[in-house]
């Protein structure tokens, strides 16, 4: 379909792969440009695909989705990568974001949530599915007392961690169950505590502190 987002799907379970392909192809604005069950299969078909979004399983028979996603983003700099997995392992969530991938979603998500996530990462947003933002928050709360973030309270750290992950003010508000105006006020307050004047500076400090 002309103008549809091109999606590469990788999952080592044939039934899951077929289901994802059917779900995505059924959406008017999405089309599956490739499907594979392993890293080797991706390499065999990937040369001319240049997908807009890659939906990758975390565990593959000959590799992992995070490493594959990093490789695909190097090959196609404009491609976005969404991990879709059964694993809510905190280390995997943090590693995927730290590697530069664009989203992490659990397979028990609603089909509509998956389609929305694909569209969102295609626009440049970072997507964290339900149950996957907690590791990012935990990583922020683990910062040592010598961290530049020591002046922040738990809610400040939670919001800053989500900003570091690339979420917009509206997305952060949805994650922490606050009104967007309240989140904007919290962001202004944490910037003051950090002694910075822009959101980008706050995000840079958060990233440097290991969020």
Secondary structure by P-SEA (a helix, b strand, c coil): ccccbbbbbbbccaaaaaaaaaaaaaccccccccccccaaaaaaccccccccccccccccccccaaaaaaaaaaacccbbbbbbcccccaaaaaaaaaacccbbbbccccaaaaaaaaaaaaabbbbbccccaaaaaaaaaacccccccccccaaaaaaaaaaaacccaaaaaaaacccaaaaaaaaaaaaaaaccccaaaaaaaaaaacc
